Amino acid sequence: QQPNISTHQPVLKELYILSSLCHHIYPKLQDGEQHPIVVLLLRLWPSLKTLLSKWIGDIDVVNTICMCLRRALKTTQYQYLPLLEESVQLILQCFSASHHAGLLHTTEELIKQFGCNESCHNLLSSFLQQILSLSLQLCQHGLNTVDPDIIQALLNLLSQTLLSCPVLLVNIDGMVMNCYNLGKASLLLPEHQSIVAGSSLLVTIINISPSIEIVNEVVSIRGKDLVESILKGIGGDIDRSELDVVSNILSLLLQYYVSELAGWMEELLSQRNFPTAHPTEMEKQLFKQTILRERGNRKIVKDKVKEFSLTCRGFHGTLYAAETSSRLS
């Protein structure tokens, strides 16, 4: 069917039926027996490709096809393997023509399922390199110029890949640094979910850094930049409701990079009017010393971050600050 208003709803209805089948068929299979959902999709694949080529610019159709694939993957799990290469080609074809978050969500699920399968590494590595290259081109003029749904899907894809099979990213030249920079930049975005997704990516990077040399090098080299962004956020560049998010990152840096963090904080906080003009030198030093001393207690770190944020925003000595400090204690 050619794309037009009259065929749009019938096409979606058929895709919803297929999605429901992919979601609800759980047969008892004999050893070596192929899952009926895989059989069905293999037969329907030429039709799906033709349909997608005609409706590639329609977000509803693309997202519904992606939902079909994700549901089929969840239902069939490792038996989805015969569809993997076809799925990769379909996603790349689609994403090259029109950027939809659903395509990145589907990529994330494929990586989660097959990332640890060594027989799939060459295929997934090439696929990931291409789709991330396309995604990074979107971000070259700043994350705030990109659809927040795409940013969140990209950040979640990177996090999942680093968790499932970091070698797929580590082997792409410069990709660890790109991941780090994306996570750092996302902390200053206005959308809560983007900040959470960026924080999750940074937490993953810091957590795996002790065991992966190139990741450790990136954090060690660029850690000061991240701390600067965190302190600016505490100072007022992010909403106070997001302070727990940056506190979690700070706590991990305290866990793995405490000596480096002490130097970064000393250098940054010694700057005049940084992160704002409100805190005195004594207040900044006290914040730094308390954070370093209480590095094993995440709750205290969070509370001190919130207190210092009030000072940086000019609320020190106000009734609001007193009430906030009372709640924290």
C-alpha positions as CSV (number, residue, x, y, z in Angstrom):
1,Q,0.0,0.0,0.0
2,Q,1.2,3.5,-0.9
3,P,1.5,5.9,2.0
4,N,-1.5,8.2,2.3
5,I,-4.0,9.1,5.0
6,S,-6.5,6.4,4.2
7,T,-3.9,3.5,4.3
8,H,-2.1,4.8,7.5
9,Q,-4.4,3.3,10.1
10,P,-4.8,-0.1,8.3
11,V,-1.0,-0.4,8.1
12,L,-0.7,0.4,11.8
13,K,-3.5,-2.1,12.7
14,E,-1.7,-4.9,10.9
15,L,1.6,-4.0,12.6
16,Y,-0.1,-4.0,16.0
17,I,-1.5,-7.4,15.3
18,L,2.0,-8.6,14.4
19,S,3.4,-7.0,17.5
20,S,0.8,-8.7,19.7
21,L,1.7,-12.1,18.2
22,C,5.4,-11.4,18.8
23,H,4.6,-10.6,22.4
24,H,2.2,-13.5,23.4
25,I,3.4,-16.7,21.7
26,Y,5.4,-18.9,24.1
27,P,5.2,-22.4,22.7
28,K,6.8,-25.5,24.2
29,L,9.6,-26.3,21.8
30,Q,11.4,-29.5,21.2
31,D,15.2,-29.5,21.0
32,G,16.3,-27.9,17.8
33,E,12.8,-26.7,16.9
34,Q,12.7,-23.1,15.6
35,H,10.5,-20.6,17.4
36,P,7.3,-19.9,15.4
37,I,7.8,-16.2,15.8
38,V,11.2,-16.5,14.1
39,V,9.6,-18.6,11.3
40,L,6.9,-16.0,10.9
41,L,9.3,-13.0,10.7
42,L,11.6,-14.7,8.3
43,R,8.7,-15.2,6.0
44,L,7.4,-11.7,6.4
45,W,10.8,-10.0,6.2
46,P,10.6,-9.0,2.5
47,S,7.2,-7.5,3.1
48,L,8.4,-5.6,6.2
49,K,11.4,-4.2,4.2
50,T,9.1,-3.1,1.4
51,L,6.6,-1.6,3.8
52,L,9.4,0.3,5.6
53,S,10.9,1.6,2.4
54,K,7.6,3.3,1.7
55,W,6.8,4.5,5.2
56,I,10.3,5.3,6.3
57,G,9.5,8.9,7.1
58,D,6.5,8.0,9.3
59,I,7.4,7.8,13.0
60,D,4.4,5.8,14.0
61,V,5.1,3.0,11.4
62,V,8.8,3.0,12.2
63,N,8.3,2.8,15.9
64,T,5.7,0.1,15.6
65,I,8.0,-2.1,13.5
66,C,10.7,-1.5,16.1
67,M,8.3,-2.6,18.8
68,C,7.6,-5.8,16.8
69,L,11.3,-6.5,16.7
70,R,11.9,-5.8,20.4
71,R,9.0,-7.9,21.4
72,A,10.1,-10.8,19.1
73,L,13.6,-10.5,20.6
74,K,12.3,-10.6,24.2
75,T,10.0,-13.6,23.3
76,T,12.6,-15.7,21.3
77,Q,15.8,-14.5,23.0
78,Y,18.8,-16.4,21.6
79,Q,16.6,-18.0,18.9
80,Y,16.3,-14.5,17.3
81,L,19.8,-15.0,16.0
82,P,18.8,-15.9,12.3
83,L,17.1,-12.4,12.2
84,L,20.0,-10.5,13.6
85,E,21.8,-9.6,10.4
86,E,18.6,-8.7,8.7
87,S,17.6,-6.5,11.7
88,V,20.9,-4.7,11.7
89,Q,20.6,-3.9,8.0
90,L,17.0,-2.7,8.4
91,I,17.9,-0.4,11.4
92,L,20.9,1.1,9.5
93,Q,18.8,1.7,6.4
94,C,16.1,3.4,8.4
95,F,18.4,5.4,10.7
96,S,20.4,6.7,7.7
97,A,17.2,8.0,6.1
98,S,15.3,9.2,9.2
99,H,16.4,9.4,12.8
100,H,14.0,7.8,15.3
101,A,14.6,7.0,18.9
102,G,12.9,3.6,18.5
103,L,15.7,2.5,16.2
104,L,18.3,3.2,19.0
105,H,16.1,1.4,21.5
106,T,16.0,-1.6,19.3
107,T,19.8,-1.5,18.8
108,E,20.2,-1.4,22.6
109,E,18.1,-4.6,22.9
110,L,20.1,-6.4,20.2
111,I,23.4,-5.5,22.0
112,K,21.9,-6.6,25.3
113,Q,21.0,-10.0,23.9
114,F,23.9,-10.7,21.6
115,G,26.7,-8.5,22.7
116,C,28.4,-11.3,24.6
117,N,28.1,-13.7,21.7
118,E,31.6,-13.8,20.2
119,S,30.2,-15.1,16.9
120,C,28.3,-11.8,16.6
121,H,31.1,-9.4,17.5
122,N,32.2,-8.5,13.9
123,L,28.7,-7.8,12.8
124,L,27.7,-5.9,15.9
125,S,31.0,-3.9,16.0
126,S,30.6,-2.7,12.4
127,F,26.9,-2.0,13.0
128,L,27.5,-0.1,16.2
129,Q,30.3,2.0,14.6
130,Q,28.0,3.0,11.8
131,I,25.0,3.9,13.9
132,L,27.0,5.8,16.5
133,S,28.8,7.7,13.7
134,L,25.4,8.8,12.4
135,S,24.2,9.7,15.9
136,L,27.3,11.7,16.8
137,Q,26.8,13.7,13.6
138,L,23.5,14.8,14.9
139,C,25.1,16.0,18.1
140,Q,28.0,18.0,16.6
141,H,26.1,21.3,17.0
142,G,25.2,20.6,20.6
143,L,22.9,18.2,22.4
144,N,20.3,20.9,22.9
145,T,19.7,20.9,19.1
146,V,18.7,17.2,19.1
147,D,15.4,15.6,19.9
148,P,15.6,14.7,23.6
149,D,14.2,11.3,22.9
150,I,17.1,10.6,20.6
151,I,19.6,11.9,23.1
152,Q,18.2,9.7,25.9
153,A,18.1,6.6,23.6
154,L,21.7,7.2,22.5
155,L,22.9,7.6,26.1
156,N,21.1,4.4,27.2
157,L,22.5,2.5,24.2
158,L,26.0,3.6,25.2
159,S,25.5,2.6,28.8
160,Q,24.0,-0.8,27.9
161,T,26.9,-1.5,25.5
162,L,29.5,-0.7,28.1
163,L,27.7,-2.9,30.6
164,S,27.1,-5.8,28.2
165,C,30.2,-5.9,26.1
166,P,32.5,-2.9,26.5
167,V,34.9,-4.3,23.9
168,L,32.4,-3.3,21.2
169,L,32.9,0.4,22.1
170,V,36.5,0.3,23.4
171,N,37.7,-0.9,20.0
172,I,36.2,2.0,18.2
173,D,38.8,4.8,18.0
174,G,37.9,7.7,20.2
175,M,34.5,6.3,21.2
176,V,35.2,6.1,24.9
177,M,36.1,9.8,24.9
178,N,32.9,10.5,22.9
179,C,30.8,8.6,25.5
180,Y,32.4,10.6,28.3
181,N,31.9,13.9,26.6
182,L,28.2,13.1,25.8
183,G,27.6,12.1,29.4
184,K,29.2,15.2,30.8
185,A,27.3,17.5,28.4
186,S,24.0,15.9,29.2
187,L,24.2,17.0,32.8
188,L,23.4,20.5,31.7
189,L,20.4,19.6,29.6
190,P,16.9,20.8,30.8
191,E,15.2,17.4,30.5
192,H,15.2,15.3,33.7
193,Q,15.4,12.0,31.7
194,S,18.3,13.2,29.7
195,I,20.2,14.2,32.9
196,V,19.4,10.8,34.4
197,A,20.5,8.9,31.2
198,G,23.8,10.9,31.1
199,S,24.5,10.3,34.7
200,S,23.9,6.6,34.3
201,L,26.4,6.6,31.4
202,L,29.0,8.4,33.5
203,V,28.4,6.1,36.5
204,T,28.9,3.1,34.2
205,I,32.1,4.6,32.8
206,I,33.6,5.3,36.2
207,N,32.5,1.9,37.5
208,I,34.3,0.0,34.8
209,S,37.3,2.3,34.6
210,P,39.5,0.4,37.1
211,S,39.4,-2.7,34.9
212,I,39.7,-1.1,31.4
213,E,42.9,0.9,30.8
214,I,41.6,3.2,28.1
215,V,38.5,4.1,30.2
216,N,40.7,4.8,33.2
217,E,42.9,7.0,31.0
218,V,39.9,9.0,29.8
219,V,38.6,9.6,33.3
220,S,42.0,10.5,34.6
221,I,42.7,12.9,31.8
222,R,39.3,14.5,31.6
223,G,38.1,14.1,35.2
224,K,38.8,17.8,36.0
225,D,36.3,18.8,33.3
226,L,33.6,16.6,34.7
227,V,34.2,17.9,38.2
228,E,34.0,21.5,36.8
229,S,30.6,20.6,35.3
230,I,29.4,19.1,38.5
231,L,30.5,22.1,40.6
232,K,28.8,24.5,38.1
233,G,25.7,22.4,38.4
234,I,25.8,22.6,42.1
235,G,26.3,26.3,41.8
236,G,23.1,26.8,39.8
237,D,23.5,25.5,36.3
238,I,21.1,22.6,37.0
239,D,17.9,22.5,38.9
240,R,18.2,21.6,42.6
241,S,16.0,18.6,42.0
242,E,18.8,17.1,40.0
243,L,21.5,17.4,42.7
244,D,21.2,13.8,43.8
245,V,22.1,12.7,40.3
246,V,25.4,14.7,40.3
247,S,26.0,13.6,43.9
248,N,26.1,10.0,42.8
249,I,28.8,10.8,40.2
250,L,30.8,12.6,42.8
251,S,30.5,9.7,45.2
252,L,31.9,7.3,42.6
253,L,34.8,9.7,41.9
254,L,35.5,9.7,45.6
255,Q,35.5,5.9,45.6
256,Y,37.9,5.4,42.6
257,Y,39.8,8.7,42.1
258,V,39.9,10.3,45.6
259,S,43.5,11.7,45.3
260,E,42.8,13.1,41.8
261,L,39.5,14.5,42.9
262,A,41.2,16.3,45.8
263,G,43.5,18.1,43.4
264,W,40.8,18.9,40.9
265,M,38.5,20.4,43.6
266,E,41.4,22.4,45.1
267,E,42.3,23.8,41.7
268,L,38.7,24.6,40.7
269,L,37.5,26.0,44.1
270,S,40.5,28.2,44.5
271,Q,39.3,30.2,41.4
272,R,37.7,33.5,42.3
273,N,33.9,33.6,42.0
274,F,33.8,29.8,41.2
275,P,31.3,28.2,41.1
276,T,29.5,31.5,42.0
277,A,30.4,34.7,43.9
278,H,28.3,33.8,47.0
279,P,30.5,31.2,48.9
280,T,33.5,32.5,50.8
281,E,36.9,30.8,50.5
282,M,36.4,29.3,53.9
283,E,33.0,27.8,52.9
284,K,34.5,26.4,49.7
285,Q,37.4,24.8,51.6
286,L,35.0,23.4,54.2
287,F,32.9,21.8,51.5
288,K,35.9,20.2,49.9
289,Q,37.3,18.9,53.1
290,T,33.9,17.5,54.3
291,I,33.3,15.8,50.9
292,L,36.7,14.1,51.0
293,R,36.4,13.1,54.7
294,E,33.0,11.6,54.3
295,R,33.7,9.8,51.0
296,G,32.4,6.5,52.3
297,N,29.0,7.9,53.3
298,R,26.9,8.7,50.3
299,K,24.0,10.3,52.3
300,I,26.3,12.8,53.9
301,V,27.9,13.6,50.6
302,K,24.4,14.3,49.1
303,D,23.4,16.4,52.1
304,K,26.6,18.5,51.9
305,V,26.1,19.0,48.2
306,K,22.6,20.3,48.8
307,E,23.8,22.6,51.6
308,F,26.7,24.0,49.5
309,S,24.3,24.5,46.6
310,L,22.1,26.7,48.8
311,T,25.1,28.8,49.6
312,C,26.2,29.0,46.0
313,R,22.7,30.2,45.0
314,G,22.6,32.9,47.7
315,F,20.3,31.3,50.1
316,H,22.8,31.0,53.0
317,G,21.3,32.5,56.2
318,T,17.8,32.6,54.9
319,L,14.8,30.9,56.5
320,Y,14.6,28.7,53.4
321,A,18.1,27.5,54.0
322,A,17.5,26.9,57.7
323,E,14.4,24.8,56.9
324,T,16.2,22.8,54.2
325,S,19.2,22.1,56.6
326,S,16.7,21.0,59.2
327,R,15.1,18.5,56.9
328,L,18.5,17.2,55.8
329,S,19.6,16.6,59.4
